[in-house]
Amino acid sequence: MKLIVRPLHTLFFTLAATLAVTLLNMSQAWAGMAYQLDQTHAIAGETINVKAVLFNDTGNTLSWRPSKTLVLQWRSESGQAIRSLAYLETAPSQVNVPVNNFVQFAWRAVVPKGVKGLQAINVEGRPTLLALDTNPLEKSPIAGTPAHAQIVDAGAAPEGRKADPVLPKNIVAATGASINEGPAIDTLQKPITTPSAFDNFRNALSPYEPIYFDVGTKGGTNARFQLSFKYRLFTPADPENPKFFDNMYLGYTQTSLWDLSASSSPFIDTTYNPSIFWHKDALWQADSKQWFVGLSTGVEHKSNGKAGADSRSLNDGFIEPQFNYRFDGGSTLTFAPRVKAYMGITDNPDYADYAGHVDWKLRWAQDNGLVLSGMYRHGNQGHQATQIEAAWPLQRTFLNMNGYLHVQFFKGYGETLLGYRQNSDSQIRVGLSLVP
């Protein structure tokens, strides 16, 4: 029998490709938006709220930006159609919805003055019908014909005026709706406006590793901070059924240790970490949606940008399965060991002896609440490192601001790439996290 020995990184990549293709064929995904009214009865001139829940049942974190306005079609029993605007109650901003999570939005609308009886309300461009009774003594059928009507401003008519003023054409055009006619209820309207180059870039960009700025005082005042983003290389033609290469990303992470107490406040070291990888949050999900398994696999480069004896540079290939459990109370537990095979470390041949070949990572995150995470590395001859982090949303404090209160503990080898051979004493730093 002939024994064939292959490089470790080749085995990792073969395993990653096999696992990815196998699990990808098992996965099906969809994301849904459900609309509802916060009440069942209102008369003309009263304000109602159109609420929506966006649920992410796809295989990846969903990036989505709510529309500032919705066009509503009001249809009476006689077939009369009136169109009006609903306005988002909060400033429109992009949200990132994790797998098996949801977010809620609300739009405010005024019942137009020409509305009577039972109304079938359609959110224009969506296969959604809502019912509102403006006269409890009447019943009205649901119409399905196009809405041949201009869009009126139902909230601008002064008392005594019988009709709502028609909105200017430029305001209507800005919503993406046609001026005089809306589609039938069962007709999905295609977007009229084309996304700009900046919109395409923004929609492809998302957080990667944690983003934070922390300060500690042990050994002198110092700061450790990290920036990290990933960029999706391909936009899926069908978001509900992305192709294999639609899950390819470019990643970039930069971590710095900054001496704030020394003269001129020098940077001790900075690690530049570009990468290219394949990632999917949920390759497989249990029928209950509580268990789901994701995968990241790719190659990355790390260097500190220095020359001579202070130069540090390495490459590695990695595979990171992510085992997730979703609790009924609204939190997710994730176990994600990252297995690494090093390449091109001739300048630092002993790096693996200090950093090991596996980053053992555990994370527990509440929805809009506490986030706890830990990482452990074990090299040769007792070389090890431990990092523990906690984050709490500042919107749930008296400050009521964006971001998280962040606390980080580190002890062991490899706090910086330059000092991967140095054993750092335990250090606790506190600061602000944008992405925990």
N, C-alpha and C positions, 0 to 999 in steps of 0.2 A: 504494500500500500504506500502510495506517494503522498507525503504531507506537503500541502501548499500553504505557505505563509504569506499573508498580505499585510500591507501597512495598516496600522490601527485606524488612521483617518479614512482609509478606503472602506473598511468595514463599517464605520459609523455612517458614511454617506450612503452605502448600499442599503443598510438597515433603514435609514431615514427615508430613502426613496421608496422602498418596498412598503413601509408602514404608511407613508403618505398616500400612495396610490390606492392601497387596499382600503384605508379608512375613508378616503375621499369618495370612493364609489358607494360607500354605505350611507353617506350623509345627504340629507335634503334640507332645504332652508327656505324660510320665508319671513317677511316682516310685515306687520299689519298696523294700520291706523284706524282706530275706532272712535267715532264721533257720537256725542249725545248732548241733549239740552239739559240745563240744570232745573228746568221746570216744564210743566205740561200745559200751562195756560198763561197767556199774557194778552193785553189789548194793545191797539195801535199807540205808538209813542212810548211804550214801556221798554225797558232794557232787559235783554236776555243774555245768557252766556252759552256759547257753543264750546263744549269741552271735548278734548281729544286725548286719547291714550295711544302712544306709540310703543308697541311691544316688539322687541328684537328677538326673533327666533331663528336668525341666520347663524352661520358658523363663525362670524367675526364681529368685533365691536362695530356698531353702526354709527356713522357720523351723519348728522342730519341738522338742517337749519329750518326752523318753522317760518312760514310765510308771514309777513307783517300784516297782510290783509287776506281775507277770504271773500269770495263772491258767493252770496246766497241767492238761490232761486226760491221764491214763494209762489205756490200754486194753489188755487182755490178749486172748489167743486165745479165751477163753470169753465175751468181751464185758463183763467186769467193768470198771467205770469208777471211777477214783479221781481226785480233784481236789486240787491242792496249789498253794502259792504259790512263785514265784521272785522274788528281791529284787535290785533294781538295785545293782551293786557300787559305783557312784559316786553322789554327790548329784545328784538330777534338776535339770537346768538347761536352758534353751532354747539350742539350737544353730542357727546359720545356715549352711546348706550351699550353697556356690556351685554354679552350673550345671556338670554333668559331674564333680562331686566326690562323695565319700561320707564317712560317719562310721561308727564302730563302737561298739557297746555290748555289755555282758555282764550277765546276771542269774544269780544263784547259787541253786541249788535242791538240796534233799535228796531222794534217792529214797525214797518212802514204804515203810513196812514191809510193807504188803500187796501189794507189787508182785512178780510172779514171771514168769519166761520173757521172751520177746520182747515189748517194749512199743511201741505206737504212741503217740507223744506229740503232742498238739495244743496249740499256743499259742491259748488261748481267744479267740475273736473274730477270728482270722486264718486264712486258708485254707492252713495250714501243717501238715505232718505230718513228725515226726522219729522215728527208730527208735533204741531203746536195748535192748541185749541184757542182761538181768539173769541169764540162765542160758544159756550157749552151747550147751547140748545140746537146747534146745527151739526150735521155730518157732511163731510166733503170727500169726493173721490180723489185718488192720486193721479195727476196728469203726467204724461210722459212726452209731451211735444216740446220742441225747442222754445226757449223763452224769447219771444220777439218783443223786447222792451229795453229801454235805456236803463242805466243804473242810477238810482236816486240816492241822495243823502238824507236818510230817514231821520237824522238827528239835527238837521239844520233848519227845519221849517218852523217859523215862529208860531205862537198860538194864534188861532183864527184862520190860518192858511189851510186850505182844503187839500193841497197837493204838496208833496216833497219836491224840492228843486232837483233838477237833473245835474249830475256831476259833470264837470268839464271833461272833454275827451282826453286831455293829457293825463289826468288823474286815473281815468279808467284804463288807459293804455299801460300805465305804470304797473298795474296789477297783473298784466298778461292776459286780460279778458278782452273780447271784442266789444266794440262800441254799442251796437244795437241788438245783438243776438247772442244768446248763450246756447250751449248744446243741450240735447235732450238728457233726461235724468240718467238713462242707461248708456250714455256716450261719454267715454273718457276724453277729456280735452287735452291735446298735446300742448306742451309749453310753446308759447309764441316767441318768447325771448330766448336768445342763445347765451349760455353762460360765458362770462368773460374769461380771459386767460388767468386772471387772478382768482376767479371763482374755482376754476379747474385745479389750480395749484392748492388753494385753501382746502378744497374737498379731499385732495389726495394726502394731505398732511395730517398727522395725528400723533399723540404722545407715544413714547416707547418705554424707556426706563423712567424711574422717578425723577422729578425736577424739584430741586430744593436749594435753599441757602441756609446753612446752620453755622452757629458760632459757639466755640468752646473756650475755656480759659486754662486748661491743664497744660503746663509747660509754656505758658504765655498765651495771650489772646490770639486765636486762630480761627479761620473759617474754612469750611469744606462746602463746596457747592457743585451742582451737577445740572447740565442741560442735556436733553435727549428728545429726539424726534424720529419718526419714521415716515417714509414717503412711498405711497403705493404706485408702482410703476405702470399698471394697466387699470383702466376703468372698466368694470364688467359691462358688457352690452346688456346682459340680463342680471341685475343685482341679486335676484332670487336664486339664480343658478350660475354662479361664477365658474369660469374655467380654471384649470390648474394654474396657469401662469398669471391669472388675475390676483393671486395671493402672493406675488413677489414684491418685496419691499427693499428699499435702500434705508439703512439706519445710520444715525450718527449720535454718539454720546460723548460728552466732554466733562471730565471730572477734575477739579482743581483743589489743591490744599494751599491756603493763603496765610502767611504769617503776618498778622496785623500788629504785633507788638514790636517787631524789629524795625530798625531804621530803614526808611523808604518802603516799608511794608512789602517785601518781595514775595513772589509766588514760590513755594517750595517745589512744587511739581504739578504738571498738568498732563493728563492722559487723553489723547485723541483716539477715538474709537469708531471709525467707519465700518460698515458691514453691509452685506447683501444676504438676504435670507428669504425663505418661504415660511409663511405663517398663517395659521387658521385657528381661531379660538375654539371651534367645536367641530372636529372631524366626525365625532360620534356622540349621540345623545341617547340616554335612556328614554323610554316611553313616558316616564313620569317627569322628564326634564330636570330632575334633581342631579343626576350624574351626567357629566359630559367631559370629553377628552379632547384637548387641543394639541397642537404641535408647532414648534419652531425649529428650523434647521437651516444652516447656512455657514458662511465663512466671515471672519472679521479680522481686522488689523488693529493693533494697539501700539502706540509709540508716544514718547514724551517730547519729541521735537528737538532734542538736545544732541550735541555732538561729543565725540571723544569718550572719555571714561564715564560720563553721565548719560550716554545714549542708551535708551531702552527701546527695543522693537521686537515684536513677535506677531505671528499669525496663528489662528486656530480655526479648525472646523468644529461645529458643535451640533448637537441634537438635543432638544429640550421637550420631552413630553410633558403635558400639563393636565393633571388629574384634578377635576373640580367637583365639588359637591355644593349644591344650592339648598340652603336651609329654608324651611317654611317661614321663619321669622324675618327673612329679608337680608340674608348675608351669604357670602360665598367663601368656602375654604378651598385653597389651591395648593397642591404639592407639585413642584416643578423642578426636578433635578436636571441641571444642564451638564451634559457630558462633553468634554473637550479633548480634541487631539491636536497637539501643537505642531506647527510647521514653521520653518525659517527662523529658528531661535539660536542661530550659531553665535550671535553676540551675547546671548544670555542662556547658555545651555542648561543651567541648573534651575531655570524658572519653575519647571514642573515640580521640582523637589519642595518648593515653598508654597506654590499655589494649588498643587494637586491637579486632578483631572475631572473633578466633579464639584459643581456649586450646588449644594443642597439648599433649596429655597422653599419656604413655607409662608403662606399669606392668608390672613382672614380679614375680610372687608365687609362692613355693614353698608347698606344702601344709605348714602348721605349720612354716614356716621363714622365710627371708629375704624381705623385701618391699622392692623398689626402685621408686621412682616419680619422674617428672619432669614439669614444666610449663613451657612457654615462651610468652610473649606478645610481639607485635611491633606497635607503633603507628606513628605517623608521625614522620619526622625523627629516626630512631634511638632512639625511646623503646621500651624493651624491659624484660622482667623474666624471671628464671629462678629456679625453685624446684626443688630436688632433695631427696628424702627417702629415708631407709633405716630399716627397723625389723626387730628380731630378737626372737622370743618369749622372755620371761623364764623360762618354764617349762623352757626348754632351757639354763638357766644354773644356777649354784650357788644362786641365790635361789629357784628353783622357785616363782615367783609368777605371777599372772595379768598380762596386759598385755604390752607390747613396749617394749624399749629403743628410743628414737626419736631420730634425728638429722635436723635440717633445715637446709638451706642456702638463703639468699635473697639476691638481688642485683637491683637495678633499680628501676623505678617501680611504685608502687601497693601497697606492703606494707600500707598502711592506706588506707581510703577517704578519710579526711581529707587525707592527704598523697599523693594520686594523682599530683600534679605533682612530687613530690620523688624524687630519685634516691638510693636507699639504697645505701650501700657494702655489700660482701659481709658477711654475718653468719651464723655457725654457732651453732645452739642445740641443746641436748641435753636430753632429758627422757623422759617416760612417755607411751606411746600406748595407748589402749584399743582403738581401731580404726585400723589403719594405712592 
